[in-house]
Every structure is written in C-alpha cells, then in structure tokens.
Amino acid sequence: MSIDRSRIRVKAMLIAVNGDATAHAVSLNAPTEENPDGYHRLIGGSVELGETHRTAIAREVDEELSAKIHELRHLGTIENIFRIDGEVGHEIVFVYAGRLDPEPAPEGATLTESDGSIVPVVWRPLDDDDAEELPLYPAGVMELLGAG
C-alpha cells in the first residue's frame, strides 16, 4: 500500500520508555535511499479525522502492539520534513511519553502496520549520545524528553 505524501500528515507518536528508564521501544525500518542501513522510528501513527491526538496514540499502540499506555504525558509537537526514497514527506507530530503494558520483549518483538506488514521492534538506549548507528525519526524528538 502506497502512502500519499502529497499532503501534510498529522501523527501521534510515543517515546515508550522501559521499566528501568534506560531505553525506549522503536520500530526498526527497512533501508531507504537516505538510510541504507535502515532507521528507527517512534511507535505511533496517523491521527484520523475526528480523533484527538491523545486518542490516536492509544489506538495506534493498541493496534500495532496490542498494548496499553501508562503514565501517558504530552511532551510537545514537532514539525517533521523529511525525504524517503527521494520523496518529500511532511508531518506534524504530537509526541508523548509513557510506558507500555505489556512491554515488548527484549528480542524478537514486532508490530503490525496498518497495511498488515510486520516490523521489528527494538529497544534503543535513552542516552545513546550518537553512539547508536541508526538515525531516529522524527528528528530531534529526544530533546522533548530532555535526553538529547
């Protein structure tokens, strides 16, 4: 299923912190022209017409991970303009922090995208200080948590 990138999209995404607050769950996405080794992206997705961003993040986490969010708090909003395989994308992203219940497994966890594709979920250190080789999107998001 192709994504229409001709319009600005509204998203809700989660910095999903683990129990000991050392890492957060992210999707591990396939290589692109811009990121030949792949990239990490926060958990979450599009806000649907008539839905608040707070409702959207709860729905997305339930749909993708069959999980609930505890200690949910809104951190801020990021405007994300990016390229994926040479195509421009533009998103307004409402960023939240919270804890997943249940948490994804330390290894072998996955999420299910709206098109049915299965994407690996990994734990990315909160204090990676650029030690992590894969970029995290949306760019600049960790500054909202105070960890970047």
Disulfide bonds with the S-S distance in Angstrom:
none
